[in-house]
């Protein structure tokens, strides 16, 4: 059985062409048959779709990736399960944002939504169409389509959470390729924080932390002067953190 008054939504951020994107979907109840455990769950989901036509009958409306919570699932585990099925990727960085529970946020039902944000690099993951959706698409964060319910508000709060996180924790590296330049790293932070950073100060601060690994490689097939490539090692970061590293951008 599903808890029709509790849902889990995932705001999946990606970084592509120097812009922040969000992965949205259009779901429909018929496809949920391959995912939900019982016929009772499927019947309840179909009722939700019937009472809210924008969920599945419109080609114009998009939504956050998520579903109502089955009684046998815990919140964090179910969020990870949704992400794995939707993207085909495991071990995605996932962070709970908050619970949304305004009285009129979903018509016909009182629904509390626990929102999470996740980080992936669209360039390095071949996302397969989710078995739960008829369409999945990346949208630029500043050019979103029509969305259902309060999805924009959830995205805004998730972006604020991400901005707070990247200042004090190296979560931004989840959006970069395994090997990256300092320029790519700075651009990422500027896009997320929506502010211009002083290049000299940024590089000095990052390099002085000692958490970047020099790969002894440079960019290839670029028109400009090839820049050095670095990588991020979470084990090195954890060790430095134990030794008192204060990560702050």
C-alpha positions as CSV (number, residue, x, y, z in Angstrom):
1,X,0.0,0.0,0.0
2,X,1.2,3.5,-0.7
3,X,0.8,6.5,1.7
4,X,-1.1,8.9,-0.5
5,X,-0.5,11.7,1.9
6,X,3.3,11.4,1.8
7,X,5.5,11.6,-1.3
8,X,9.2,11.7,-2.1
9,X,10.5,14.1,-4.8
10,X,14.0,14.4,-6.1
11,X,15.5,17.6,-7.5
12,X,18.3,16.2,-9.7
13,X,20.9,18.9,-10.6
14,X,23.3,18.6,-13.5
15,X,26.0,20.8,-14.9
16,X,26.2,21.1,-18.7
17,X,27.6,23.7,-21.1
18,X,28.5,25.9,-18.1
19,X,24.9,26.0,-16.9
20,X,23.0,24.3,-14.1
21,X,20.2,22.1,-15.2
22,X,17.3,20.2,-13.5
23,X,16.1,16.8,-14.7
24,X,12.3,16.6,-14.9
25,X,9.8,14.0,-16.1
26,X,6.3,13.3,-17.3
27,X,5.0,10.3,-15.5
28,X,1.8,8.2,-16.2
29,X,0.1,5.6,-14.0
30,X,0.2,2.8,-16.6
31,X,4.0,2.7,-16.4
32,X,4.0,2.5,-12.6
33,X,2.7,-1.0,-12.8
34,X,6.3,-2.2,-13.3
35,X,7.4,-0.4,-10.2
36,X,4.7,-0.6,-7.5
37,X,4.4,-3.7,-5.4
38,X,0.6,-4.3,-5.4
39,X,-2.5,-3.7,-7.4
40,X,-3.8,-1.6,-4.5
41,X,-0.9,0.7,-4.9
42,X,-1.5,1.1,-8.6
43,X,-5.2,1.8,-8.1
44,X,-4.4,4.5,-5.6
45,X,-1.8,6.1,-7.9
46,X,-4.4,6.1,-10.8
47,X,-6.9,7.9,-8.6
48,X,-4.3,10.6,-7.9
49,X,-3.7,11.0,-11.6
50,X,-7.4,11.1,-12.4
51,X,-8.0,13.9,-9.9
52,X,-5.0,15.9,-11.1
53,X,-5.0,15.9,-14.9
54,X,-1.8,17.9,-15.1
55,X,0.1,14.9,-13.7
56,X,-0.2,12.7,-16.8
57,X,-2.7,14.0,-19.4
58,X,-0.8,17.1,-20.5
59,X,2.3,17.3,-22.7
60,X,3.0,20.7,-21.4
61,X,3.5,20.1,-17.7
62,X,6.6,18.6,-16.2
63,X,7.2,17.4,-12.6
64,X,10.0,16.5,-10.2
65,X,11.0,12.8,-10.2
66,X,9.3,11.1,-7.4
67,X,6.3,9.1,-6.2
68,X,4.2,8.5,-3.1
69,X,5.8,6.5,-0.4
70,X,5.0,2.8,-0.1
71,X,4.4,1.7,3.5
72,X,7.2,-0.8,3.4
73,X,9.9,1.8,2.4
74,X,11.9,4.2,4.4
75,X,12.4,7.8,3.2
76,X,16.1,7.9,2.4
77,X,16.1,4.4,0.9
78,X,13.2,5.1,-1.3
79,X,14.7,8.3,-2.6
80,X,17.8,6.4,-3.6
81,X,15.7,3.7,-5.2
82,X,13.8,6.3,-7.3
83,X,17.1,7.8,-8.4
84,X,18.6,4.5,-9.4
85,X,15.5,3.4,-11.4
86,X,15.1,6.8,-13.0
87,X,18.8,7.4,-14.0
88,X,20.3,3.9,-13.9
89,X,23.1,5.3,-11.7
90,X,24.0,4.1,-8.3
91,X,25.9,6.0,-5.5
92,X,24.5,9.4,-6.5
93,X,25.1,12.2,-4.0
94,X,21.8,12.8,-2.2
95,X,20.8,15.3,0.4
96,X,17.4,15.8,2.1
97,X,16.2,19.4,1.7
98,X,13.0,19.8,3.8
99,X,9.4,18.8,4.0
100,X,6.8,20.8,2.0
101,X,3.3,20.7,3.5
102,X,1.2,23.8,2.6
103,X,-2.5,23.1,2.8
104,X,-3.3,23.8,-0.9
105,X,-0.1,22.7,-2.6
106,X,-1.8,19.6,-4.1
107,X,-5.5,19.7,-5.1
108,X,-7.9,17.1,-3.6
109,X,-5.4,15.6,-1.2
110,X,-3.3,16.8,1.7
111,X,0.2,15.7,0.6
112,X,3.4,16.1,2.6
113,X,6.4,16.0,0.3
114,X,9.9,15.2,1.5
115,X,12.3,16.7,-1.0
116,X,15.9,15.7,-1.8
117,X,18.5,17.1,-4.1
118,X,20.9,15.0,-6.1
119,X,24.0,15.8,-8.2
120,X,25.1,14.1,-11.4
121,X,27.2,15.0,-14.4
122,X,25.0,14.7,-17.5
123,X,28.0,14.5,-19.8
124,X,29.4,11.3,-18.2
125,X,26.2,9.3,-17.6
126,X,24.0,7.9,-20.4
127,X,20.6,8.2,-18.8
128,X,18.1,5.6,-19.9
129,X,14.4,6.5,-20.1
130,X,12.9,5.6,-16.8
131,X,10.3,2.7,-16.8
132,X,8.1,5.1,-14.8
133,X,8.0,7.9,-17.3
134,X,6.9,8.7,-20.8
135,X,9.5,11.5,-21.0
136,X,12.6,12.6,-19.1
137,X,14.5,15.8,-20.0
138,X,17.1,18.3,-18.7
139,X,16.0,21.9,-18.4
140,X,18.2,24.9,-17.6
141,X,17.6,26.2,-14.1
142,X,16.7,29.7,-15.4
143,X,14.4,28.4,-18.2
144,X,12.1,25.9,-16.7
145,X,8.9,24.7,-18.4
146,X,5.4,24.6,-16.9
147,X,5.5,22.4,-13.9
148,X,2.9,20.7,-11.7
149,X,2.0,21.9,-8.2
150,X,4.7,23.7,-6.3
151,X,7.7,22.1,-8.1
152,X,9.3,25.5,-8.8
153,X,9.2,26.3,-5.1
154,X,10.8,22.9,-4.3
155,X,13.5,23.6,-6.9
156,X,14.2,27.0,-5.5
157,X,14.6,25.7,-1.9
158,X,16.8,22.8,-3.2
159,X,19.0,25.3,-5.0
160,X,19.4,27.4,-1.9
161,X,20.3,24.2,0.0
162,X,22.9,23.4,-2.7
163,X,24.4,26.9,-2.5
164,X,24.7,26.6,1.2
165,X,26.4,23.2,0.9
166,X,29.0,24.0,-1.7
167,X,30.4,26.9,0.4
168,X,31.4,24.5,3.3
169,X,31.5,21.0,1.7
170,X,33.1,19.8,-1.5
171,X,29.8,18.6,-3.0
172,X,30.3,20.5,-6.2
173,X,32.9,17.9,-7.4
174,X,30.0,15.5,-8.1
175,X,29.0,17.7,-11.0
176,X,32.4,17.7,-12.7
177,X,34.2,15.0,-14.7
178,X,36.8,12.9,-12.9
179,X,39.6,15.2,-14.4
180,X,39.0,18.9,-14.6
181,X,40.8,22.2,-14.8
182,X,40.8,25.0,-12.2
183,X,38.8,27.1,-14.7
184,X,36.1,24.4,-14.9
185,X,35.9,24.2,-11.1
186,X,35.7,28.0,-10.7
187,X,33.0,28.2,-13.4
188,X,31.0,25.6,-11.7
189,X,31.1,27.5,-8.4
190,X,30.2,30.7,-10.1
191,X,27.2,29.2,-11.8
192,X,25.9,27.5,-8.6
193,X,26.5,30.6,-6.4
194,X,25.4,33.0,-9.2
195,X,28.3,35.3,-8.5
196,X,31.6,36.2,-10.0
197,X,34.7,34.9,-8.0
198,X,38.1,36.5,-8.1
199,X,40.2,34.0,-10.1
200,X,43.5,34.6,-8.2
201,X,41.9,34.3,-4.8
202,X,39.8,31.2,-5.8
203,X,42.8,29.3,-7.1
204,X,45.0,30.2,-4.2
205,X,42.3,29.1,-1.7
206,X,41.6,25.8,-3.5
207,X,45.2,24.8,-4.0
208,X,46.2,25.7,-0.5
209,X,43.6,23.3,0.9
210,X,45.7,20.4,-0.5
211,X,42.6,18.4,-1.5
212,X,43.2,18.4,-5.3
213,X,45.3,15.7,-6.9
214,X,47.6,16.9,-9.8
215,X,47.1,14.2,-12.5
216,X,50.2,15.3,-14.3
217,X,48.1,15.6,-17.4
218,X,46.8,18.5,-19.5
219,X,43.8,19.1,-21.7
220,X,43.9,17.7,-25.2
221,X,42.5,18.9,-28.5
222,X,41.8,22.5,-27.3
223,X,42.3,25.7,-29.3
224,X,43.8,27.5,-26.4
225,X,46.8,26.7,-24.2
226,X,46.2,23.4,-22.6
227,X,45.5,23.7,-18.8
228,X,46.5,21.2,-16.1
229,X,44.0,18.6,-15.1
230,X,43.2,17.8,-11.5
231,X,41.0,15.3,-9.7
232,X,39.3,15.1,-6.4
233,X,39.9,12.2,-4.0
234,X,37.3,11.9,-1.2
235,X,39.7,9.8,0.9
236,X,42.2,12.6,0.9
237,X,39.4,15.1,1.8
238,X,38.3,12.9,4.7
239,X,41.8,12.6,6.0
240,X,42.4,16.4,5.7
241,X,39.1,17.0,7.4
242,X,40.1,14.8,10.4
243,X,43.3,16.9,10.6
244,X,41.3,20.1,10.8
245,X,40.7,21.2,7.2
246,X,38.2,24.0,7.0
247,X,36.6,23.8,3.6
248,X,35.2,27.2,2.7
249,X,34.7,28.9,-0.7
